[in-house]
Amino acid sequence: MNPDIAADLIRRYFDAVRTDPKGTAELYASEATLHYIGQHVLGGVYRGPDEILEVFRMSREAFGGTQRLELHDVLANDRHAVALLIGSAERDGRRLEWRRVVVFHVQDGLILEQWIHDSDQHVVEEALAPRGSGGSVRRTAAT
């Protein structure tokens, strides 16, 4: 895949994440895998567009609808793309912020695999902690 096409795919993906999360399904290969790195409620491995859309729904719920992702840049070659983002969410009247790197393996114009890495796991865990719990929910870390 041409690096410009790969970069465009990822920009379209993040546009869809922001405006039409269900629309991202058409950008994934049927055998796509998403690895969400972390020991928080969203951490894990999700296979296929249906599971990936479900983690998007879970994310909106867990972040209380406050998560924002600002795409800073996309770097790409013919097989991979890397998106650099600034993430934020509101929690208990405070704005929490972190950096995010998402690595994509692209093939035939579609996302085949992706890995979500957040720079500050403690901040993300705080943002994702169940409301009123004061702590975070832990799951097995993604690989």
C-alpha positions in Angstrom: 0.0 0.0 0.0 1.3 3.5 -0.9 2.3 5.4 2.3 0.1 8.3 1.3 -2.9 6.0 1.0 -2.1 4.4 4.4 -1.9 7.8 6.0 -5.2 8.9 4.4 -6.8 5.7 5.7 -5.8 6.5 9.3 -7.0 10.1 9.0 -10.3 8.9 7.7 -10.4 6.4 10.6 -10.0 9.1 13.2 -12.5 11.3 11.5 -15.0 8.4 11.8 -14.0 7.7 15.4 -15.0 11.3 16.2 -18.1 11.6 14.0 -19.5 8.1 13.3 -17.8 5.4 15.3 -20.0 2.7 13.7 -18.6 3.9 10.3 -15.2 2.7 11.3 -16.3 -0.9 10.7 -15.9 -0.5 7.0 -12.2 0.5 7.5 -11.4 -2.8 9.3 -10.6 -6.1 7.6 -13.0 -8.9 8.7 -10.1 -10.5 10.6 -8.9 -7.3 12.2 -7.5 -7.3 15.8 -7.3 -4.4 18.2 -4.9 -4.6 21.2 -5.8 -2.0 23.9 -2.7 -2.0 26.1 -3.4 -1.5 29.8 -4.8 -3.1 32.9 -7.9 -1.0 33.0 -11.5 -1.9 32.1 -10.9 -1.5 28.3 -7.5 -3.3 28.3 -7.6 -6.4 26.2 -7.7 -7.9 22.7 -10.7 -7.5 20.5 -11.2 -9.5 17.3 -13.3 -8.5 14.3 -15.2 -5.3 13.6 -18.1 -6.3 15.9 -15.9 -6.7 19.0 -14.0 -3.5 18.0 -17.2 -1.5 17.7 -18.2 -2.9 21.1 -15.0 -1.6 22.7 -15.8 1.8 21.2 -19.2 1.7 22.9 -17.6 0.6 26.2 -15.1 3.4 25.8 -17.8 6.1 25.5 -19.6 4.7 28.5 -16.4 4.2 30.6 -15.2 7.7 29.9 -18.6 9.1 30.6 -18.7 10.6 27.1 -15.9 13.0 27.9 -13.0 11.5 26.1 -11.5 13.6 23.3 -8.7 12.6 20.9 -6.8 15.2 19.0 -4.9 13.8 16.0 -1.4 15.4 16.1 0.2 13.5 13.2 0.3 10.3 11.1 3.4 8.6 10.0 3.2 5.8 7.4 5.0 3.4 5.1 3.5 0.8 2.8 2.6 -1.7 5.7 2.3 0.4 8.9 0.9 3.7 10.1 1.5 5.4 13.4 -0.9 8.0 14.8 0.2 10.4 17.5 -2.7 11.8 19.5 -3.4 14.0 22.6 -6.1 12.3 24.7 -8.2 14.0 27.4 -11.2 13.3 29.5 -13.1 14.9 32.4 -13.2 13.3 35.8 -14.7 14.7 38.9 -14.5 18.3 37.5 -10.9 17.9 36.5 -9.5 17.6 33.0 -7.1 14.7 32.6 -4.7 14.6 29.7 -2.3 12.0 28.2 -0.5 11.2 25.0 -1.5 8.3 22.8 0.3 6.3 20.1 -1.7 4.0 17.9 0.2 1.6 15.7 -1.6 0.2 12.7 -0.8 -2.7 10.4 -2.6 -1.9 7.1 -3.2 -4.2 4.1 -5.3 -3.9 1.0 -6.6 -0.5 2.0 -7.9 -1.7 5.4 -6.8 -1.9 9.0 -5.6 -5.4 9.8 -4.3 -4.8 13.3 -3.9 -2.0 15.8 -2.2 -1.4 19.1 -3.3 1.5 21.4 -0.6 2.7 23.8 -1.3 5.5 26.3 1.7 7.4 27.8 0.4 7.6 31.3 -1.5 4.5 32.4 -2.3 5.9 35.8 -4.1 8.9 34.3 -6.1 6.7 31.9 -6.9 4.3 34.8 -8.2 7.2 36.8 -10.3 8.5 33.9 -11.7 5.0 33.4 -12.4 4.1 37.0 -16.1 3.3 37.7 -17.9 6.5 38.8 -18.1 6.7 42.5 -15.5 4.0 43.1 -12.4 6.0 43.6 -10.4 3.3 42.0 -9.9 1.5 38.8 -11.1 -1.9 37.5 -8.4 -4.2 36.4 -8.4 -6.7 33.6 -5.6 -8.8 32.1 -3.2 -6.6 30.1 -3.4 -6.7 26.4 -0.5 -8.2 24.4 
